[in-house]
Amino acid sequence: MTSNNQSLSTKSAAFIAIRSLAYISQYPEEITKFMAISGISAPDILRLKENLKFLGGVLDFMTADESLLLAFCSEEQLSPEAVEASRLTLVGHDQ
């Protein structure tokens, strides 16, 4: 049963990360900064959008900027703690 709970947790974390990526993508200055920091291009984002480590990196970016994080959380009705918990869930994956 633990693996089902872990799987659900991972799916929830990935969903939050994908919503975070969509949020960042709405703001040209943020997505440009994300690509510059991560060293990836727009085609890479499309290719990696299901990679759990990449999604963890998206949440790394999000949580590194408090104002961005709080704006995202407000729009998505999430707590910053939920985003951080999702980040921690995703950064430990080998994918």
Secondary structure, 3 states (H helix, E strand, C coil): CHHHHHHHHHHHHHHHHHHHHHHHHCCHHHHHHHHHHHCCCHHHHHHHCCCHHHHHHHHHHHHHCHHHHHHHHHHHCCCHHHHHHHHHHHHCCCC
